């Protein structure tokens, strides 16, 4: 259980922060950028949640919890040293990715195929979900940069990849199951 008795610690005043394993890195480290962007994504998703109800609201709540798991995963280096931690290390797992895939498949079954690219917009929920999609893509780029160094959980990267697809499909569902999507008209304003 996390207990926060004090919010400021002054330990980061010189531009460093502690990772989940206790090691210290620069606040501009690839790992910090990756989990920081996941935190930004979670905050952005909180704005989308203001416009959601029913099953979508429940899915958003699950995803927000997953994003905390993902942040904890990315904040801890050295997958091969997980056994040395002395406690179960929180990592994103295949089942979380599979759940997103199942939900994406269910949304796609409700949608007509796209015949044009769509512009981010439509309903308030759809617009917020499109913003979440773009932040998720940035988080994925940062996680893949971290993974290129061999120090990221592959399931974490896969989760981010599926999540941006989930946001895209959910935004279309929020736009009257795609009927209110804002279509791109190439060269319309030349």
Helices and strands as residue ranges (DSSP letters): E 16-18, E 24-26, H 30-49, H 54-74, G 79-85, H 94-109, E 118-119, H 124-148, H 154-174, E 182-183
